[in-house]
Amino acid sequence: MYRVVTQYRDQGSSRPVKEYGPWHDSRPNAEHWAEVLRGMGYVVEIQSQGSGAMAEQDDNHMLAAALANMA
């Protein structure tokens, strides 16, 4: 499963905003929508369902290790 993540700047505060699109069953389908959004001026990336969960687990593990070293 793949989804398109768009990023743009909020006009009121100029802070970056990330929006996560729906999951697609194939990468070519997600790439199609990424190209459509790129054509509209969005900065996009394609995220796979496995990659986000693994990255989040790695971040939590690194945080826990850093906090343990501080004690």
C-alpha positions in Angstrom: 0.0 0.0 0.0 1.2 3.5 -0.9 0.1 7.0 -0.3 1.0 10.5 -1.4 2.2 13.0 1.2 1.8 16.6 0.2 3.6 19.5 1.7 2.9 23.2 1.4 3.3 26.4 3.4 0.3 27.8 5.3 -0.4 31.3 4.1 -1.3 32.7 7.5 1.8 31.6 9.4 4.1 30.3 6.6 4.6 27.1 8.5 5.0 23.9 6.6 1.9 21.7 6.5 1.9 18.0 5.6 -1.2 16.2 4.5 -1.5 12.5 4.1 -3.6 11.1 1.2 -5.5 7.9 1.1 -3.8 4.6 0.7 -3.5 3.2 -2.9 -3.2 -0.5 -3.7 -0.3 0.0 -6.2 2.7 2.2 -6.5 1.9 3.3 -10.1 -1.5 4.5 -8.9 0.2 6.6 -6.1 2.8 7.9 -8.6 0.0 9.0 -10.9 -1.6 11.1 -8.2 1.8 12.4 -7.1 2.4 13.7 -10.6 -1.1 15.3 -10.7 -0.3 17.1 -7.4 3.2 18.1 -8.5 1.6 19.7 -11.6 -0.5 21.8 -9.2 2.6 23.0 -7.4 2.7 20.8 -4.4 5.9 19.2 -3.0 5.0 15.5 -2.8 6.5 12.2 -1.7 5.3 8.7 -1.8 5.2 6.7 1.4 4.8 3.0 1.6 2.8 1.5 4.4 5.7 -0.4 5.9 8.2 2.5 5.7 6.3 4.9 8.0 5.8 2.3 10.8 9.4 1.2 10.7 10.8 4.8 10.8 8.5 5.6 13.8 9.7 2.5 15.7 13.3 3.5 15.0 12.7 7.0 16.3 11.1 5.7 19.5 14.0 3.3 20.1 16.6 6.1 19.6 14.7 8.4 21.9 14.5 5.7 24.6 18.2 5.0 24.3 19.0 8.7 24.6 16.8 9.1 27.7 18.3 6.0 29.3 21.8 7.4 28.9 20.7 10.6 30.6 19.6 8.8 33.8 
